[in-house]
Amino acid sequence: MSNSYSDRPLADKLGLKPGQRVRLIDLDERWFAALLAERGVKTGGRPPYDMVFFRVDDPAALGRLGELRELIAPAGAIWVLRIKGAGGVRPATHVRDTDIIEAAKGASLVDNKIASFSETLSAMRLVIPLALRPRKER
């Protein structure tokens, strides 16, 4: 029996806990909404959110990270979901990890985790750096 990270349930990899508040942006995955409900995670409502899940299909969409940063709690996270890019010919609008990392820097965010979200989507977690969080949140 394997105890590898890849064998953990997706909800655990993403750090989802009962009672958390999340917002889904440009993500219409019914199975994921069901997973959130099953885990006791609340969607919608008013900010701040513990997590925002933001799907991007074009690097230009990453310009929204600054506005999304304002939606999360100081210790919250933005999960950026993008189409996996392993092998084959990629469309000109393909979003790369480096695109996300550069856009995150511009929004005063840092990346600290990557996870396989689904067979077709990869996820990168962005957070507010500790030095930029209010003292009580550190």
FENSUL-V893754 format. One record per helix or strand. SS is the DSSP state (H for helix, E for strand). FROM is the first residue (numbers start at 1). LEN is the number of residues. Records with the same first field share a line. If there is no record, write none. Layout:
# FENSUL-V893754
SS=FROM-LEN + FROM-LEN
This chain:
# FENSUL-V893754
H=5-3 + 10-4 + 30-10 + 59-11 + 97-10 + 130-3 + 135-3
E=21-5 + 42-2 + 49-7 + 72-12 + 109-8 + 121-8
